[in-house]
Amino acid sequence: MASVSARARPEQTIIEARLRRRLVPLAIVWGATTTVLVAFVLVMGVPLGTDAWFYQYTLWSLEHGNFVCAYPPKIGLGGPSVAVPSTFIAPLYPLLAGAVAWLVRLGSSHPFPTLGAMGRGCRDAMTAMWHWERRAHVQRETVMLSFVGWFMLVAGVVSHGVRFGKSLWRSEVASAGLVVTSLAVASTLIQYSHPQDLVATGLVWLAVAVFLRERWVMAGILLGLAASSNQVALLAGLVLVVLAERGPRWRLAGAMLATLVVVYGPLLLAGGTRSYGDILAGSGFNNSLGGTVVWELGMSVPLKYVMSRVLPLGAAVLTAWWSRRRHVEPPHDIEVIVLVTVGLCWRLVFEANLWGYYYVPVFVGLVILDRRIGHVRAGTVAWSLSQLVLYDYLPIGHEAVPALLRHWPLFLGQLGAAAIVTSMAIVAIRHRRDRGPWLAALAIYAFAYLLGPHLWHETVNNWPVWVHQLILVPWALGLALSGRHASTGFPCLEPTPPISDRSMPEWEPG
């Protein structure tokens, strides 16, 4: 196989000139999108920060330079049970947000507990920090720091230019609208507070963009940082390592491992053996929801988690190796994006838990794939809207009105999404184009509204998790793989040749 790095350099100058032309629409569109999102959060009194306790103690400790008790023992603190985290997250986001909190002097009105006040072995650390927060009232501000993840996610998306689109404005507006209305993305900021997933996703796709520019060390550093935020980034890292040639491969892998050592090392040394499990595993082995296909197989919990963590890594490596062996030419840019997206999909296939925000890396991969193709495909939009109805659908019955009053923004979005799906299905039938994705989405909406589990029994509020999985995951895999070739179901451009085979006129700006 020819080297991935065997590409002509003059085209890179043309690409960079084209990227400079994108700065104005990029800044205006994504700036307006961010403003609308922040305004919505402030007006609605969100984010709720349901899972913020998974990182708040770590963030507060790192803000005040206390590395020793950044991962304290999970011991009851005499307060609400929700304040005792069942797990902690990987260290990168607490480090980033802790630095921001230090700059803005978050909670400086009250003295932070000393190391002595946190007890021997940090046994009283959570109690001391919880009482400090009760006096300083910084929980809401701490949760608002999760927008660090949003900016990282935007950086990952826009690092992949619109390669074939005729209108940069239209392409940026379509991408921004799709991202900001995604249930997967919104749930990380509004419902559950999982900014670490946004940070990891943004860094993964930044690493892919840098990889395509043949900057192997920087790509490895970004992948190491991504894995330090959420270990799901290892799937993308292994795919890129397999796709690279021998020389770049060692530089990429070495930079990734060195970055992991730099980020994890100080915390492991300061925290001691009691903190190794929480620091290294993060929230990856949290037994929370279950209900997926792997979960329903009836295996023991340790075996389920081995399957959900080891098998995706093996499947991602095999997929990249098979593609590398099958093609003699260097992989196209689009093919690299497809293989990374498929590698990330393997986590969803073997996952034991499957919350809505687990789809974020795959969703962003589909958006980036559409940007490189030149237009947002109907299947991507329909898939994203189908997530909304499968995870949070309109209630029917005697509890409909109270639920509507409590969660009216969600239901307004639901009604708007239902109107879009219905109207686009009618248009697709009339024009005989994109009928597959829109009719599939319409059928999903109809089943969710008319045959929802809440009609079977009033105590059942959601579809079984394996139903979401069997609908959304194969669909996502199909969208990723269909981006490689033109098809009637998901129309796109023909595959492009490697950069080294492209002529200069094809890359002229405008």
C-alpha positions, 0 to 999 in steps of 0.5 A, a space after each residue: 500500500 502506498 504511503 498516506 503521506 505521499 501527497 503533493 504539497 502545492 494543493 495544500 496551499 490551495 486548500 489553506 486559501 480556501 479555508 481562509 475564504 470560509 472564515 467570515 461565514 464560519 465566524 458569523 454562522 457559528 457565533 450566532 448559533 452559540 449565542 442562540 444556544 447560550 440565550 436559550 440555556 439562560 432563559 430556560 434556567 438550564 442546564 440541569 446538571 443531573 450528572 454534574 456531581 461526576 466531575 464537580 469535586 474533581 474540578 473544584 479540587 483542581 481549581 484550587 491546586 489540590 491534586 491529592 484529593 481530586 479523586 476522593 473516596 466516594 463516601 456519604 456526606 450527610 447531604 442529598 444522595 445525588 451529591 454522592 457520585 457513583 463514578 468520576 470522569 476522566 481528568 481532561 475536562 476537570 483540568 480545562 474547566 478547573 483552569 477556567 474556574 481559577 481564572 474567573 475566581 469561582 467561589 473565591 468569596 469563601 475559603 476553600 477547604 484545606 488539605 487537612 480539613 479533607 481528612 486522612 486519605 481524603 476521606 472527608 474531602 467530599 463532605 468538606 467540598 459539599 459544605 463549601 459549595 453550600 456557602 459559596 453557591 457555585 454549582 450553577 456556575 460550575 455547570 455553566 462551564 460545560 460550554 467549554 465542551 461546546 466550543 471544543 465540539 464546534 472546533 472539531 466540526 469546522 476544522 473539516 472544510 466544505 469541500 464541494 459545496 457551492 455555497 459556503 453560507 448554506 453549508 455552514 447554516 445547515 451544519 450549525 442547525 443540525 448540530 444545535 438541534 441534535 438531541 445527542 448534543 443538547 442532552 450533554 449540555 442541558 439534561 445530563 451535563 456531560 461536557 467531557 463527551 463534547 470535549 472528546 468528540 471535538 478533539 477526535 475530529 480535530 485529530 482527524 483533520 490534522 491527520 489528513 494534513 499529515 501532521 502526525 505528532 499533532 494528531 497523536 497529541 490531540 488523540 491522547 487529549 481526547 482519550 484523556 477526556 473520554 476513552 471512546 476516543 481510543 476507537 478513533 485513535 486505533 483506526 488512524 494508527 492502522 491507516 497510517 504507514 510505518 513511519 507516521 504510525 510510530 510518531 502518531 502512536 508515540 505522541 498519543 501515549 506520551 500525551 496520556 502519560 503527561 495528563 494522567 501521570 501527575 494525578 496518579 502520583 498525587 492521588 495514590 493507589 486508592 484513586 487509580 480505578 476512578 482516574 483510569 476508568 473514568 465513567 466508562 464502567 459505570 453500571 447505570 442503564 443497561 437494556 441493550 442487546 449485549 445487556 439482555 444476553 444474560 451474561 454476568 456484569 463483568 463479562 458484559 463490560 469486557 464485551 462492551 469495551 474490548 470488542 469495539 476496539 477489536 472491531 475498529 482495528 479489523 475494519 481499518 485493517 480490512 480496508 487498508 488491505 483491500 485498497 492499494 491506493 492511499 485512502 481518500 479523505 472521505 474514506 478516512 472519515 468514514 472509517 473513523 465514524 464506523 469505528 466509533 459506531 462499534 461502541 454503540 453496537 456492543 455497548 451495555 448502556 446507551 444514553 442519548 449522548 453516546 451518539 455524539 461522536 458518531 453524529 458529528 462524524 456524519 455531519 462532517 462527512 456531509 460537509 465533505 460531500 457538499 450537502 447535508 443528506 436527508 438520511 442524516 437529518 431524518 436519523 437525528 430527528 428520529 433520536 428525538 422521538 425515540 428517547 423523549 416522545 410526547 405523552 398520551 393519556 391522563 398525564 399528558 397535560 401536567 407533563 406538557 406544562 413541566 417540559 413544554 420546550 421539549 414538546 415544542 421541539 417535538 411538534 416542530 420535528 414531527 411537522 418537518 418529518 411529515 412535510 418532508 415525507 410528503 415532498 419526498 413522495 411527490 418528487 420521488 427523491 429521498 423517500 427512504 429516510 423520510 418515510 422511515 422517520 415518519 414510520 418511527 414517529 407514528 409508532 412512537 406516538 401511537 404505540 408508545 409503551 405508556 399506552 401499554 402500562 402507565 408506569 412504562 415511560 420509555 421504549 426499551 433501550 434495545 429498540 433504540 439501538 436496533 433502529 438507530 445504530 444500523 441506520 448510522 452505520 448505513 449512513 456512514 458507509 453510504 457516504 463512500 459511494 453514490 446511491 439513490 437512497 442517500 445521494 452524494 458525489 462519487 468518491 474523490 481520488 487521493 490528493 496526490 492524483 488531483 489536478 490543480 484546476 479542481 482546487 481553484 477557489 470559487 
